Amino acid sequence: MRIGTALAAALAPVAALALAAALGGCSGEPAPLTSVTGPEPPRAASNEQRLRQLRATEQALRDELRPREQPPWIDVSGADPYRIVAWPERSGFLGLLRGARALVSLSPELRELSRVLLPESPTSLCLHAKGEALVASRYSPRIARVKVAAGGGLSLVGNLPAAAGDAREADGIADLACAPSGLVYVLPAGAGRLSTLDAQGHELARFPALPGGLRLLLRGRYLLEGSLFERAVRVLELDAKGLPLRELARIHHDGPIWAFDALERGGELLVALAGVEDKPLVRAHGEFENIDSFVWLYRLGPTGQLEQLSELNVSERGVVVPKAVGLALVGEQLVLSALAAGSGARLIARYASSSGAAASIEISPALPGASDAVFAADGSDQVAYASPLFDAWIALGRAGVRVSRVDPQTRPEPQLRLGEALFFSELMAPDNIGLAAHSRFSCETCHFEGGVDGRAHYTGRGDVSVVTKPLFGLANNRPHFSRALDPDLSAVSHNEFRVAGAGSATDPWFTLATARFPWLRELGVDRALLTPLELRQALQAFLYAFSHAPNPRALGREHFTSAEAAGARVFERACASCHAARLFSDRPETTLAFDAWEALVLSRNAPIVWARGDYARTGIVPYVHEQGARIPSLRRLRLKPRYFTNGSARDLAQVIAGFREAPSGPWHLSREGQGAPLPQDEQRALLAFLQLL
């Protein structure tokens, strides 16, 4: 997203702040700088002793864990500034606080002017006609209308009528795009339709949406749609009324695409993308290979021909997981900007023309964690962005930075913040390089916002490939991974350090000198050194708190529909023998009676794991283990784009259609003549129930 030169000028005062000083404590009240955790182990401690200490720490966490009461991570992670847009008429910004469930108006200096609370955690925002902002959420089917007054005052005025449908059958909303004419484009968070609404919220048209919707972008007569699961961005042509007419082009990569921007020039459209390098992820040599971060530049010609103009490996330049990109045209010069979420770096690539010829590249320091940004339209280095990692709005100028912290009193304790940073930044493997097959990355490279990336990757074992899994809700879902080789999160925490840095020649039991990452002070870490045990304890604590977000289909409900109730009965008979209704997958005594299902399924945190900590052989070949595969959790399974360890089922309907009840037990992919499929009415009912989990 871009801002005009007036707003770029308004941000210029941040240049007076030195970046080095900002990284050690910026404007506003400083965060408490406290020690992170526990005593340092003796220098002579063996790795086995460290693991024993780690397991003792985990046992304390597990003893305190109450799945029924555990809130979703978005409810405890802090204010979580998540999206930001320019408000040109008022020389400022509007921003979404995902954790605080609010829309805020901001001055050009990122000072909060006004706040309006919203019913659910907001994740998408656009500026509508008549001085209104529209706000939507991945966790709700509603679209809220917010009036923005001349001085930045905000007031909630209701919902768009077409978005106030039956929540029992509606997914959340991935993104919105508002046209100057008053049209609104609505991208669903799940599979479904891309809707075009008029200014009053009446649906004018539907267009099939790509599954796993991520972002929408309106540029003149083009509407760009990004899909995380399809790892694609497609360009839709709009007709004279602004309705989607046809797909002009689709950019598809092997790896996920996180961010994009575009601009029109004459009869062509220039598109910038940021994502994982366009190669298959492999594990053949014991490390994660081919998962560097890249940015690309494409051109869509007037005849519909798509051409790649430029490809840059930005990981090797220190820009890890760029989740915000911007394009600007300054005379004949094309300027591509990218902000990293997983490292403290910003890239500006200046092309002499739109031909994509070799660019001059500038890399400068920044605070990591960017989830969305407003870039200057004049191609300068002015940028304002949202950082959930720091719970702050951040502005960068000429060698300067301004940090506007949001609700610091709601931030988690420093140990959890450090664990979050280990997950979402390159801290876990700080010595990785982005050369050849080696990669520089964070966990989010393959687990976008903690979820999945929509692809299967080669494991390096025989002909076995597996799909990525969400990393939410691991605390009560032992053992971990499809082969169930990690019995607890202590093993996970260590092994992730080991595998993440496997190609760096660095001992996974490294001690981290925090001077390498001065922004750690902003997370409350004031130690000169972080020991191997402290790093693993922080990651482990975060994973215990990293619980699933609410299901929009269960929003504000107390009872199943008749179809869902029937599906629950089918599930109890046909599925629960494997996918047990347990609060801890490895503790049979936590299995819940059928009568308890409804209230917990429809609760905000929906804590039932729907798994056992055992292996099963149900026809999904090749088996990842000689005993089959660990029975997976079905919690929030509707958010996965592929099912089974090998990704052979593309949706839940296909999973259910292939299910067989046989005398020997249930089969998911049965041989001919083995067992009987469920009757069609039971398949429909079961699908309704599974979509609630």
SULTA-V601175 format. One record per run of one state. SS is the DSSP state (@ for helix, = for strand, . for the rest). FROM is the first residue (numbers start at 1). TO is the last residue. If there is no record, write none. Layout:
BEGIN
ss=[SS & SS]
from=[FROM & FROM]
to=[TO & TO]
END
This chain:
BEGIN
ss=[. & = & . & @ & . & @ & . & @ & . & = & . & @ & . & @ & . & = & @ & . & = & . & = & . & = & . & = & . & = & . & = & . & = & . & @ & . & @ & . & = & . & = & . & = & . & = & . & = & . & = & . & = & . & = & . & = & . & = & . & = & . & = & . & = & . & = & . & @ & . & = & . & = & . & = & . & = & . & = & . & = & . & = & . & = & . & @ & . & @ & . & @ & . & @ & . & @ & . & = & . & = & . & = & . & = & . & @ & . & @ & . & = & @ & . & = & . & = & . & @ & . & @ & . & @ & . & = & . & @ & = & . & @ & . & = & . & = & . & = & . & @ & . & = & . & = & . & @ & . & = & . & = & . & = & . & @ & .]
from=[1 & 2 & 4 & 5 & 11 & 12 & 17 & 19 & 24 & 34 & 35 & 47 & 65 & 73 & 76 & 81 & 88 & 91 & 92 & 98 & 102 & 108 & 112 & 118 & 124 & 129 & 132 & 138 & 140 & 149 & 154 & 160 & 161 & 164 & 167 & 170 & 173 & 179 & 184 & 189 & 193 & 198 & 203 & 209 & 213 & 220 & 222 & 228 & 232 & 239 & 244 & 253 & 257 & 266 & 268 & 277 & 282 & 283 & 289 & 290 & 293 & 301 & 306 & 314 & 315 & 318 & 322 & 331 & 333 & 341 & 345 & 352 & 359 & 366 & 370 & 377 & 383 & 388 & 392 & 398 & 400 & 406 & 408 & 411 & 414 & 425 & 426 & 430 & 443 & 446 & 448 & 451 & 456 & 459 & 465 & 468 & 480 & 481 & 486 & 487 & 489 & 501 & 502 & 505 & 512 & 514 & 524 & 525 & 526 & 529 & 531 & 532 & 546 & 552 & 555 & 562 & 575 & 582 & 583 & 588 & 591 & 592 & 594 & 602 & 615 & 617 & 625 & 626 & 628 & 631 & 637 & 640 & 643 & 644 & 649 & 650 & 652 & 658 & 660 & 663 & 665 & 668 & 676 & 677 & 680 & 691]
to=[1 & 3 & 4 & 10 & 11 & 16 & 18 & 23 & 33 & 34 & 46 & 64 & 72 & 75 & 80 & 87 & 90 & 91 & 97 & 101 & 107 & 111 & 117 & 123 & 128 & 131 & 137 & 139 & 148 & 153 & 159 & 160 & 163 & 166 & 169 & 172 & 178 & 183 & 188 & 192 & 197 & 202 & 208 & 212 & 219 & 221 & 227 & 231 & 238 & 243 & 252 & 256 & 265 & 267 & 276 & 281 & 282 & 288 & 289 & 292 & 300 & 305 & 313 & 314 & 317 & 321 & 330 & 332 & 340 & 344 & 351 & 358 & 365 & 369 & 376 & 382 & 387 & 391 & 397 & 399 & 405 & 407 & 410 & 413 & 424 & 425 & 429 & 442 & 445 & 447 & 450 & 455 & 458 & 464 & 467 & 479 & 480 & 485 & 486 & 488 & 500 & 501 & 504 & 511 & 513 & 523 & 524 & 525 & 528 & 530 & 531 & 545 & 551 & 554 & 561 & 574 & 581 & 582 & 587 & 590 & 591 & 593 & 601 & 614 & 616 & 624 & 625 & 627 & 630 & 636 & 639 & 642 & 643 & 648 & 649 & 651 & 657 & 659 & 662 & 664 & 667 & 675 & 676 & 679 & 690 & 693]
END
